């Protein structure tokens, strides 16, 4: 499932307020980082990943590896941060960044 440009725009707006919860370095995606990435996507659906990698091409390769390893979609890359999204049909609405944001916007 590919995200529409409208979804990407909405997700970027939500992502703007998020802090990175997973950090990946030049050492690559360790098993621990992979588990953390999977848990974060399962719980929050939309997450920021910090890429502690100096080289731009290596960062881009790592983003592709993250997307492939997690089954997530890349919403945006901004400098050393990637915004990833993976839908979870059984997500806890209290944890989901998407559902919390929709609730938040719905109150106004």
Helices and strands as residue ranges (DSSP letters): H 5-15, E 20-25, H 31-44, E 46-52, H 56-70, E 73-78, E 81-85, H 97-106
